[in-house]
């Protein structure tokens, strides 16, 4: 089974072809940071209000460390315990994508924060910005919860691993980053920071695929070992998501202050509760909040970016097509 200790190296016969297809879909969606024009955002940055500038500075400070935390968990915890080579292929690809995201955010900080001291503070945000430090500590607590596990030999070990996986899928990639993306798309809805929005579109697509891969692992384990998914696990997951919502809401209050045009901490609270319910539903658990999505621009984003990758060809970006193109034919 998928969580059995060991390191299966055989791709044929393939036990989990869905994971392999997810790997292939991710390969088709390769992009590079050099394709994103952040210089076009400089004029917009110069015209922002003090409150908007504060929001941007806090946002890029979170981005500077968020994907590095996810990558560390991939290497330290997930890769060693998923005993299927096709699953590890996908995780290898995900690690590459997290590295691209880190490079994107590095370039973002270098462009948006030309002052050396400001950049240094942004990179050290987990040390001196309480709202970011609290989110990081939430992540580290779940990384540390399985740090000592060398083999998933018991049901208790496997539940601990599942909680780590669910935390990173539902809470970190599925809530913390979705909250951050909402600020970017709020700015885009006002015609601001188009370069940031372009890069975020591609990060959004990658993170959505990472989240769905993790949920598909959960689905597979549930089918193979249904006894792991007892009521206590459901209670733990719900409590975990509640804690994540609280941490992200504190971040929203830091970013939004007394409120900005079309964006406030109360609106973000509603959006975070809405997203949290979606994550719970995806895991087969009862919704916790029953809150509607307050952001129409995020409804559009979900439709635009979260289409099923196995049902349509992705148009936002693809790797280069080989061959020749003739322009001799009449149009």
DOLO-498074 format. One line per 2 residues: number of its first residue (from 1); their letters; for each residue x negated, y negated, z of C-alpha. Coordinates in nm, 3 decimals. Example, Ala and Ser with C-alpha at 12.3 -4.5 7.8 and 13.67 -1.06 7.14 Angstrom:
2
1) AS) -1.230 0.450 0.780 | -1.367 0.106 0.714
//
This chain:
331
1) XX) 0.000 0.000 0.000 | -0.097 -0.361 -0.051
3) XX) -0.210 -0.422 0.309 | -0.384 -0.087 0.359
5) XX) -0.746 -0.135 0.472 | -1.006 -0.084 0.202
7) XX) -1.113 -0.234 -0.128 | -0.952 -0.069 -0.430
9) XX) -1.155 -0.153 -0.741 | -0.948 0.023 -1.008
11) XX) -0.736 -0.186 -1.244 | -0.600 0.115 -1.429
13) XX) -0.347 0.245 -1.362 | -0.231 -0.101 -1.252
15) XX) -0.019 -0.094 -0.937 | 0.093 -0.458 -0.931
17) XX) 0.121 -0.589 -1.288 | 0.315 -0.899 -1.169
19) XX) 0.003 -1.027 -0.993 | -0.201 -0.976 -1.309
21) XX) 0.055 -1.168 -1.517 | 0.039 -1.454 -1.267
23) XX) -0.339 -1.456 -1.309 | -0.302 -1.473 -1.688
25) XX) -0.046 -1.755 -1.663 | -0.283 -1.952 -1.441
27) XX) -0.567 -1.911 -1.692 | -0.346 -2.062 -1.963
29) XX) -0.295 -2.369 -1.748 | -0.657 -2.476 -1.724
31) XX) -0.722 -2.848 -1.688 | -1.019 -3.062 -1.591
33) XX) -1.053 -3.377 -1.383 | -1.216 -3.556 -1.677
35) XX) -0.878 -3.552 -1.855 | -0.725 -3.782 -1.590
37) XX) -0.762 -4.158 -1.647 | -0.769 -4.311 -1.300
39) XX) -0.924 -4.635 -1.423 | -0.582 -4.734 -1.554
41) XX) -0.457 -4.746 -1.192 | -0.693 -5.023 -1.079
43) XX) -0.466 -5.308 -1.191 | -0.173 -5.151 -1.004
45) XX) -0.382 -5.113 -0.688 | -0.470 -5.481 -0.695
47) XX) -0.100 -5.574 -0.691 | 0.015 -5.351 -0.403
49) XX) 0.143 -5.492 -0.076 | -0.045 -5.430 0.248
51) XX) 0.203 -5.158 0.347 | 0.175 -4.984 0.012
53) XX) -0.202 -5.004 0.029 | -0.195 -4.845 0.375
55) XX) 0.020 -4.561 0.241 | -0.220 -4.497 -0.047
57) XX) -0.527 -4.500 0.178 | -0.370 -4.253 0.421
59) XX) -0.250 -4.033 0.135 | -0.587 -4.001 -0.035
61) XX) -0.747 -3.939 0.306 | -0.520 -3.636 0.353
63) XX) -0.587 -3.516 0.000 | -0.962 -3.532 0.065
65) XX) -0.948 -3.241 0.310 | -0.620 -3.059 0.245
67) XX) -0.730 -2.835 -0.042 | -1.062 -2.754 0.124
69) XX) -0.867 -2.613 0.420 | -0.659 -2.397 0.185
71) XX) -0.971 -2.273 0.004 | -1.136 -2.177 0.333
73) XX) -0.835 -1.965 0.428 | -0.842 -1.794 0.089
75) XX) -1.204 -1.692 0.135 | -1.199 -1.612 0.506
77) XX) -0.863 -1.438 0.542 | -0.657 -1.362 0.232
79) XX) -0.907 -1.210 -0.012 | -1.035 -0.940 0.222
81) XX) -0.691 -0.808 0.321 | -0.502 -0.784 -0.012
83) XX) -0.607 -0.441 -0.132 | -0.528 -0.469 -0.502
85) XX) -0.778 -0.585 -0.765 | -0.507 -0.765 -0.965
87) XX) -0.411 -0.964 -0.654 | -0.777 -1.052 -0.593
89) XX) -0.806 -1.165 -0.956 | -0.532 -1.417 -0.890
91) XX) -0.692 -1.532 -0.563 | -1.022 -1.582 -0.747
93) XX) -0.844 -1.802 -0.998 | -0.666 -1.988 -0.719
95) XX) -1.000 -2.059 -0.553 | -1.123 -2.216 -0.879
97) XX) -0.810 -2.431 -0.895 | -0.856 -2.546 -0.537
99) XX) -1.210 -2.651 -0.632 | -1.072 -2.855 -0.924
101) XX) -0.824 -3.020 -0.687 | -1.106 -3.107 -0.446
103) XX) -1.299 -3.261 -0.736 | -0.990 -3.457 -0.841
105) XX) -0.944 -3.598 -0.492 | -1.315 -3.678 -0.467
107) XX) -1.285 -3.875 -0.792 | -0.966 -4.034 -0.663
109) XX) -1.138 -4.162 -0.350 | -1.441 -4.285 -0.541
111) XX) -1.211 -4.479 -0.775 | -0.956 -4.611 -0.526
113) XX) -1.194 -4.689 -0.239 | -1.504 -4.859 -0.381
115) XX) -1.620 -4.962 -0.034 | -1.866 -4.705 0.106
117) XX) -1.745 -4.736 0.466 | -1.379 -4.694 0.366
119) XX) -1.465 -4.378 0.172 | -1.660 -4.239 0.466
121) XX) -1.361 -4.294 0.695 | -1.128 -4.123 0.447
123) XX) -1.348 -3.814 0.426 | -1.363 -3.800 0.808
125) XX) -0.988 -3.847 0.847 | -0.939 -3.526 1.046
127) XX) -1.161 -3.673 1.315 | -1.013 -4.020 1.364
129) XX) -0.664 -4.045 1.206 | -0.422 -3.877 1.452
131) XX) -0.148 -3.795 1.198 | -0.397 -3.618 0.971
133) XX) -0.584 -3.456 1.260 | -0.258 -3.304 1.388
135) XX) -0.184 -3.149 1.048 | -0.538 -3.012 1.024
137) XX) -0.514 -2.863 1.375 | -0.188 -2.693 1.276
139) XX) -0.373 -2.534 0.981 | -0.677 -2.435 1.185
141) XX) -0.461 -2.272 1.449 | -0.318 -2.033 1.190
143) XX) -0.657 -1.971 1.028 | -0.801 -1.884 1.368
145) XX) -0.505 -1.656 1.448 | -0.642 -1.388 1.212
147) XX) -1.010 -1.478 1.223 | -1.102 -1.170 1.427
149) XX) -0.907 -0.926 1.207 | -1.145 -0.706 1.009
151) XX) -0.884 -0.441 0.921 | -0.505 -0.450 0.919
153) XX) -0.479 -0.121 1.103 | -0.167 -0.180 1.311
155) XX) 0.177 -0.333 1.261 | 0.073 -0.616 1.492
157) XX) -0.229 -0.691 1.272 | -0.015 -0.691 0.959
159) XX) 0.243 -0.922 1.110 | -0.034 -1.162 1.210
161) XX) -0.165 -1.159 0.853 | 0.185 -1.217 0.713
163) XX) 0.233 -1.516 0.941 | -0.092 -1.666 0.815
165) XX) 0.011 -1.607 0.453 | 0.359 -1.752 0.510
167) XX) 0.212 -2.052 0.690 | -0.009 -2.144 0.397
169) XX) 0.262 -2.079 0.138 | 0.564 -2.232 0.309
171) XX) 0.412 -2.493 0.541 | 0.088 -2.615 0.388
173) XX) 0.123 -2.577 0.013 | 0.503 -2.570 0.027
175) XX) 0.565 -2.857 0.274 | 0.256 -3.067 0.350
177) XX) 0.163 -3.098 -0.017 | 0.523 -3.140 -0.131
179) XX) 0.556 -3.427 0.113 | 0.239 -3.585 -0.026
181) XX) 0.360 -3.538 -0.384 | 0.683 -3.719 -0.299
183) XX) 0.488 -4.039 -0.225 | 0.310 -4.011 -0.559
185) XX) 0.634 -3.965 -0.751 | 0.800 -4.249 -0.559
187) XX) 0.520 -4.473 -0.685 | 0.560 -4.332 -1.036
189) XX) 0.935 -4.404 -1.024 | 0.839 -4.769 -0.978
191) XX) 0.598 -4.763 -1.272 | 0.286 -4.754 -1.053
193) XX) -0.035 -4.547 -1.058 | 0.026 -4.346 -1.373
195) XX) -0.320 -4.188 -1.357 | -0.256 -4.053 -1.010
197) XX) 0.081 -3.918 -1.124 | -0.075 -3.743 -1.424
199) XX) -0.331 -3.560 -1.213 | -0.069 -3.484 -0.951
201) XX) 0.156 -3.327 -1.216 | -0.115 -3.069 -1.279
203) XX) -0.195 -3.017 -0.911 | 0.181 -2.981 -0.846
205) XX) 0.204 -2.709 -1.109 | -0.094 -2.523 -0.964
207) XX) 0.029 -2.548 -0.605 | 0.375 -2.428 -0.706
209) XX) 0.220 -2.120 -0.867 | 0.004 -2.060 -0.558
211) XX) 0.311 -2.073 -0.339 | 0.508 -1.837 -0.561
213) XX) 0.219 -1.589 -0.573 | 0.208 -1.583 -0.193
215) XX) 0.584 -1.535 -0.174 | 0.559 -1.249 -0.426
217) XX) 0.301 -1.086 -0.197 | 0.548 -1.123 0.091
219) XX) 0.820 -0.965 -0.128 | 0.591 -0.673 -0.211
221) XX) 0.496 -0.610 0.150 | 0.863 -0.633 0.252
223) XX) 0.948 -0.363 -0.005 | 0.659 -0.140 0.104
225) XX) 0.683 -0.192 0.481 | 1.031 -0.324 0.568
227) XX) 0.983 -0.254 0.939 | 0.735 -0.545 0.958
229) XX) 1.018 -0.791 0.891 | 1.204 -0.777 1.218
231) XX) 1.403 -1.048 1.396 | 1.100 -1.157 1.595
233) XX) 0.904 -1.231 1.277 | 1.196 -1.440 1.151
235) XX) 1.202 -1.639 1.475 | 0.827 -1.698 1.454
237) XX) 0.848 -1.817 1.092 | 1.135 -2.055 1.170
239) XX) 0.948 -2.199 1.468 | 0.635 -2.238 1.255
241) XX) 0.826 -2.430 0.988 | 0.984 -2.653 1.252
243) XX) 0.635 -2.740 1.381 | 0.519 -2.814 1.027
245) XX) 0.816 -3.047 0.970 | 0.735 -3.231 1.295
247) XX) 0.368 -3.273 1.196 | 0.455 -3.395 0.849
249) XX) 0.718 -3.634 0.986 | 0.454 -3.791 1.214
251) XX) 0.240 -3.839 0.903 | 0.538 -4.001 0.726
253) XX) 0.587 -4.246 1.011 | 0.219 -4.337 0.989
255) XX) 0.240 -4.393 0.613 | 0.574 -4.572 0.593
257) XX) 0.562 -4.792 0.902 | 0.880 -4.998 0.913
259) XX) 0.972 -4.885 0.564 | 0.885 -4.965 0.203
261) XX) 1.111 -5.030 -0.100 | 1.285 -4.697 -0.160
263) XX) 1.071 -4.506 0.089 | 1.110 -4.474 0.465
265) XX) 1.027 -4.226 0.739 | 1.398 -4.140 0.772
267) XX) 1.420 -4.057 0.402 | 1.106 -3.846 0.428
269) XX) 1.252 -3.664 0.729 | 1.555 -3.571 0.518
271) XX) 1.336 -3.461 0.228 | 1.111 -3.250 0.451
273) XX) 1.413 -3.080 0.610 | 1.554 -3.013 0.264
275) XX) 1.225 -2.856 0.149 | 1.193 -2.656 0.471
277) XX) 1.537 -2.503 0.412 | 1.432 -2.402 0.062
279) XX) 1.126 -2.226 0.199 | 1.333 -2.044 0.461
281) XX) 1.586 -1.937 0.198 | 1.305 -1.808 -0.027
283) XX) 1.192 -1.591 0.264 | 1.544 -1.458 0.319
285) XX) 1.593 -1.649 0.644 | 1.884 -1.875 0.748
287) XX) 1.851 -2.242 0.665 | 1.764 -2.457 0.965
289) XX) 1.869 -2.813 0.876 | 2.134 -2.827 0.602
291) XX) 1.999 -3.161 0.477 | 2.043 -3.290 0.121
293) XX) 1.754 -3.413 -0.090 | 1.748 -3.797 -0.064
295) XX) 1.504 -3.841 -0.356 | 1.653 -3.815 -0.704
297) XX) 1.305 -3.849 -0.853 | 1.201 -3.525 -0.683
299) XX) 1.503 -3.340 -0.820 | 1.380 -3.437 -1.167
301) XX) 1.029 -3.328 -1.076 | 1.149 -2.986 -0.968
303) XX) 1.332 -2.937 -1.297 | 1.037 -3.064 -1.499
305) XX) 0.754 -2.880 -1.326 | 0.895 -2.568 -1.162
307) XX) 1.035 -2.383 -1.462 | 0.961 -2.011 -1.461
309) XX) 0.618 -1.965 -1.616 | 0.714 -1.624 -1.749
311) XX) 1.020 -1.752 -1.937 | 0.884 -2.052 -2.123
313) XX) 0.555 -2.170 -2.266 | 0.403 -2.443 -2.053
315) XX) 0.386 -2.767 -2.250 | 0.219 -3.002 -2.001
317) XX) -0.127 -2.859 -2.066 | -0.280 -2.550 -2.220
319) XX) -0.628 -2.425 -2.295 | -0.752 -2.503 -2.644
321) XX) -0.599 -2.312 -2.936 | -0.853 -2.153 -3.167
323) XX) -0.825 -2.170 -3.545 | -0.787 -2.435 -3.813
325) XX) -0.513 -2.683 -3.891 | -0.433 -2.792 -4.245
327) XX) -0.296 -3.141 -4.310 | -0.240 -3.085 -4.681
329) XX) 0.125 -2.986 -4.656 | 0.395 -3.253 -4.697
331) X) 0.595 -3.326 -4.382
//
